[in-house]
Amino acid sequence: MVVRTFSKLYALAGLRIGWAAAPPDVVKALLKTREPFSVSALASEAAQASLQDEDFFHRVRRETIDSRSRLMKALQERSQRFYPSATNFVSLSVGQEQVVAEALLKEGFVVRPADTFGLPGYLRITVGPWPIMEKFVASLDRVLGS
């Protein structure tokens, strides 16, 4: 089964819509557990329209890959431990993830402690446009330096 969202790459994160591809018997079983009206008409229309804008998709994908590479390079330069990523987020080792997450929130950055993913001491950092990530790295330097 393959599951994807229309969040970052399609700029529809707030609509909470995605898709799945699976064998017919798996889809049939999943449909039995689906809530009625689980996807709004607006979200459905937006998802369909976003599939038509291939230029946007490719531009965001290129920018995300570039920004992720630059973020990982910045982390390497600072000897920070992280898991190399092929996704739109990086898992960074910070020790006390709750304390660091709260400090970054005060700096204006929302990160997610990764302990719920089985990675205690790590933060999940969503990759955004490089100008924002550059500011994030500066904030991370301040937070981890204190």
N, C-alpha and C positions, 0 to 999 in steps of 0.2 A: 504494500500500500504506500502511495506517495501522497503526502499532505503538504500544502503550501498556503501561504497567506497573501493577501493583496496589500500588505502593510507598507513597508518602506519603499520597495521597488515600484509600487504602483501609486504611492502617495494616498493610500486609503486606510491608514492605521486606525483612525477613529471610527471607522465603519465596522470593524471586526468581521471581515469577510474573508473567506479562503476557498480552497477547493481540494478535492481528494480524487485520486484515481486508484481503483482497486478492482479485483475480480467481481463479477456480478453478484455472487453469493455473499461476499463481504459487504458490498454496498447495500444489498437487501437487508442484511442484519443490522447495519448501521441506521438505515432509515426507520427501523422499528423503535430506535431509542431517540430519534430526533424530535425536538420540541416543535410543536406547530408554530409557524411564522418565525422560525429561528433566524431568518435573514429578511431584513426589511426590503421593500420594493426599491427604495433609494439606493441601498447598498448593492443590490443586484444590478440595477441600471448603471451605477458607477463602475462596478467591476467589469461589466460588458463593454462600457465605453473605454475604460483604461486599456483593455486589450487591443484597441484600435490604434493607440498612440505608441507605435513601436519606437519612434525617435526618443520619446521621453524615457521609455524603458531602458534603451541602450545607453542613453546619457547618464541616468541615475546609476545604472550598473557599473559603468566605467568610473564614475566619480566615487562610488562606494569602494570599489577595488583599490583605487588610488589612495583614498583616505585611509583605508584599513592598512595598506602597506606602509604608509607614512606613520601611522600610529604605532604599528609594531616596531618600526625602525626607531622611533623616538623612545619607546619602552626599552628596546635593546640597548640604546645608547646610555640609558640610565640604569642598566643592569637589573631591570625589573623582570620578575618571573611571570610568564604568561603562557597560555596555550596558543600556539600558532593557529590561525583561523582561516577558513575558506567561506565564512558566513559574514553576516552584517554585525557581528559582535565579537569582542575579544574577552576572554576570561583572564583576569589579572589577579595575581597573588598579592594581598595587602596585609595579611595577618588578621587584625580585628576588623572584619568586613563591615559590621554595623557602625562602628565608630567612624571609619573612613567614609562610608556611604552618607552618614549624617553630615560630616564635614564638607563633603562635595556638594551636598544639597544646599548648604549655606552659601556655597560658591555659585550656585545656580545650575548644578548638574545632577540629574536624576540617574543613578546607577542602581543595579539590582544585586543584592548579596546573592551569591551562588550556592550558599549552603543547602538550599532546597533542591539543588541539582546534584547534591552529593559532593560539592566542592567547598567545604568550610575554609574560610580564610580568603576566598576569592570574590571578586566582583565581576558581574557581567556588564560590559561597557558596550553600548550600542554605537556603531560607527555612523557618524553623520558627515556632513560636508567638512572639508579640511579646515576652513577658517574657524568653525566651531570646535573641531577636535584640537586645533592648535591652542585655543583658549582652555580647553579641557586639560591638556598636558600641562599648561602653566599652573592651573588650579591644583592638579595632582601633585606637582612639584611643591607647591605651598603646603598642601595638606600633609603629604608624607615627610616633608622637611621639618614639620613642627612636632 
